[in-house]
């Protein structure tokens, strides 16, 4: 992509913003890194004025000098994907039949992702809490009793798995282990 001027930057931002708002599926053809590069440079998910966008462009270009070129490469790839999405939309309108479920080559299902440009900390916290609660719910109680297979004695272990008592026979009083 040739060196961009402020007017070209703004002319690129506005269609990217519309694409982000109305056809995010075009972004799924980009890798997550390419999607973040576009979001970091062009800010299509943000409601910014032209002046704010130009100030952002100047700051990010100074902070990350290679980002404009990386975003430009991702932009070219996105434009090809957007054209494909538009063509697919036209074809679907011309074909009134319901779309059938189709698999990729060799029966594989293909899944693409669209990144969120900013981390949702509340959703992440809820997910981590849910995982922790699920782990706690399914946690097996640790047995502190182990049977010695050679002697048949029942050993009682401490938290560091050291023997603290020995039961000679079930129902008898435990004794301290020999040191």
KAGI-V941427 format. One record per run of one state. SS is the DSSP state (a for helix, b for strand, c for the rest). FROM is the first residue (numbers start at 1). TO is the last residue. If there is no record, write none. Layout:
# KAGI-V941427
SS/FROM/TO + SS/FROM/TO
This chain:
# KAGI-V941427
c/1/5 + a/6/22 + c/23/23 + a/24/29 + c/30/31 + a/32/42 + c/43/49 + a/50/63 + c/64/66 + a/67/94 + c/95/104 + a/105/107 + c/108/120 + a/121/137 + c/138/144 + b/145/147 + c/148/153 + b/154/157 + c/158/162 + b/163/167 + c/168/174 + b/175/175 + c/176/179
